[in-house]
Amino acid sequence: MSICFRLPCGPRVYAGMSAALLVLAIVFNTAMTRSMAMHMLVHIPLILFAGICASAAWCSSRWAKPGFWKRRVRNWKKYNEQGLPGLLLCSLVAAYWMIPKSLDDVLLLQGMALGKYAGLFISGMVLFNSLRRANSVVKLFFLGNFSWMMAIVGLLYQEETSRLCNAYLLSDQEVAGQGLVILAVVVPIAWLLTERNRLCRLMSK
């Protein structure tokens, strides 16, 4: 399976989107991490989507055409068969950022903050590549697990009567929990709508 595919926009558009999202996350870092809900539901996804757009830019550029970087691409395919290792990595990264202490640490330690930017950006690139390699069954499996995890964490955040993060108020924790539960419902529905034709073909076989 080739990682090269036709995207609706050119590489400059995706590169511009990636840079804009990353700059937005950096410039408004303090404002977006002031609230737990904004931190989890806006700031972290911003960096992740910057990585996704960067990967899309690379895939639609001339560098990804056959003949260029061919050996490196072949080596990368070997380690990301069917997108499974990449999706597993992204699931672990997502789980890590749902742990309250990770949110506290990133506000206190500069090294953790830099690690957050680098880790999420790279995870976004890996996620885009892995989703291209994975079939619908694999995507459904990981999406189901991810949504279930978000829903459970969201409910725990809402039901917990004490603060889980030292840096955030209990009311903010409840809002973050509500947001995670909403995302756990919205994300699978959005995916099913975008993949409905492919799933119908798969079920008709």
C-alpha positions in Angstrom: 0.0 0.0 0.0 1.4 3.3 -1.0 1.4 6.3 1.4 1.2 8.6 -1.7 -2.3 9.6 -2.5 -4.3 12.4 -4.0 -5.3 15.1 -1.6 -7.8 17.9 -2.4 -5.3 20.7 -1.7 -1.7 21.3 -2.6 1.3 20.9 -0.2 1.6 24.6 0.4 -2.0 24.8 1.7 -1.4 22.0 4.2 2.0 23.3 5.2 0.4 26.7 5.8 -2.4 25.2 7.8 0.2 23.2 9.9 2.3 26.3 10.6 -0.8 28.4 11.4 -2.1 25.9 13.9 1.3 25.5 15.5 1.8 29.3 15.8 -1.7 29.6 17.2 -1.0 27.0 19.8 2.3 28.6 20.8 1.1 32.2 20.8 -2.0 31.4 22.9 -0.3 28.7 25.0 -0.9 30.5 28.3 -4.5 31.5 27.5 -5.4 28.0 26.3 -3.8 26.1 29.2 -5.4 28.4 31.8 -8.5 26.3 31.7 -8.6 22.5 31.9 -11.3 22.2 29.2 -9.4 24.5 26.8 -6.2 22.7 27.5 -7.6 19.2 26.8 -10.2 20.0 24.1 -8.6 22.8 22.2 -4.8 23.2 22.8 -3.8 19.6 22.6 -5.9 18.9 19.5 -4.5 22.0 17.8 -0.9 20.7 18.1 -2.1 17.2 16.9 -3.8 18.7 13.9 -0.7 20.7 13.1 1.1 17.4 12.8 -1.7 15.9 10.7 -1.5 18.8 8.3 2.3 18.6 8.1 2.0 14.9 7.1 -0.6 15.8 4.5 1.7 18.5 3.1 4.5 15.9 2.8 2.3 13.3 1.2 1.0 15.8 -1.4 4.5 17.2 -2.2 6.9 16.0 -4.9 9.0 14.5 -2.2 6.4 11.7 -1.7 6.3 10.8 -5.4 7.6 7.4 -6.5 11.3 7.5 -6.9 11.9 10.0 -4.1 12.7 8.7 -0.7 11.7 5.3 -2.0 13.9 3.3 0.3 13.0 5.4 3.4 9.3 5.0 2.6 9.7 1.2 2.2 11.5 1.0 5.5 8.8 3.0 7.2 6.1 0.8 5.8 7.8 -2.2 7.3 7.4 -0.7 10.8 3.9 0.5 10.3 2.2 -2.5 8.8 -1.5 -1.8 8.2 -1.1 1.3 10.4 -1.4 -0.9 13.6 1.8 0.2 15.4 1.1 3.9 14.6 -2.5 3.8 15.8 -1.4 2.0 18.9 1.2 4.7 19.6 -1.4 7.4 19.1 -3.8 5.7 21.5 -1.1 5.6 24.1 -0.3 9.2 23.6 -4.0 10.1 23.8 -4.3 8.1 27.1 -1.3 9.9 28.5 -2.8 13.3 28.0 -6.0 12.2 29.8 -4.0 11.6 33.0 -4.5 14.7 35.3 -0.9 14.6 36.4 0.4 15.0 32.9 -1.6 18.3 32.6 -0.1 19.5 35.9 3.4 18.6 34.9 3.3 20.4 31.6 2.3 23.6 33.4 5.2 23.3 35.9 8.1 21.9 33.8 9.4 23.6 30.6 10.8 20.3 29.4 7.5 18.6 29.7 5.9 21.5 27.7 8.5 21.1 24.9 7.9 17.3 25.0 4.2 17.9 24.7 4.6 19.9 21.5 7.1 17.5 20.0 5.1 14.4 21.0 1.7 15.6 19.8 3.1 17.0 16.6 4.8 13.7 15.7 1.8 11.7 16.8 -0.3 13.8 14.4 2.0 12.9 11.5 2.0 9.2 12.5 -1.8 9.3 12.9 -2.4 10.6 9.4 0.0 8.1 7.9 -1.5 5.2 9.9 -5.1 6.1 9.0 -4.1 5.9 5.3 -2.7 2.4 5.8 -5.4 1.0 8.0 -8.5 -0.7 6.7 -12.0 0.2 7.9 -12.1 -2.7 10.5 -8.8 -1.6 12.1 -10.0 2.1 12.1 -13.3 1.1 13.7 -11.5 -0.9 16.4 -9.2 1.9 17.4 -11.9 4.5 17.1 -14.2 2.5 19.4 -11.5 2.1 22.0 -10.5 5.8 21.8 -14.1 6.9 22.2 -14.8 4.5 25.0 -11.7 5.8 26.8 -12.7 9.4 26.4 -16.2 8.6 27.7 -15.0 6.8 30.8 -12.4 9.5 31.6 -15.1 12.2 31.0 -17.5 10.5 33.3 -14.8 10.1 36.0 -13.9 13.8 35.7 -17.6 14.7 36.3 -18.3 12.3 39.1 -15.1 12.9 41.1 -15.9 15.2 44.0 -12.3 16.4 44.5 -9.9 18.1 42.2 -7.7 15.7 40.1 -5.4 18.4 38.9 -3.7 20.9 41.3 -3.8 23.5 38.6 -7.5 23.5 37.8 -10.7 24.1 39.7 -13.3 21.4 40.2 -15.8 23.2 38.1 -13.3 23.3 35.2 -12.7 19.6 35.7 -16.4 19.0 35.3 -16.6 21.0 32.1 -13.6 19.1 30.7 -15.4 15.9 31.5 -18.5 17.0 29.7 -16.5 18.0 26.7 -14.8 14.6 26.6 -18.1 12.8 26.7 -19.5 14.9 23.9 -16.4 14.2 21.8 -16.8 10.5 22.5 -20.2 10.7 20.8 -19.5 13.2 18.1 -16.2 11.8 16.8 -17.6 8.3 15.9 -20.7 9.8 14.3 -18.5 12.1 12.2 -16.3 9.1 11.2 -19.3 6.9 10.3 -20.7 9.7 8.1 -17.5 10.2 6.2 -16.9 6.4 5.8 -20.5 5.3 5.2 -20.0 4.5 1.6 -16.9 2.4 2.3 -18.6 0.6 5.2 -21.6 -0.2 3.0 -19.4 -1.8 0.4 -17.6 -3.8 3.1 -20.9 -5.0 4.6 -22.3 -6.0 1.2 -19.4 -8.4 0.5 
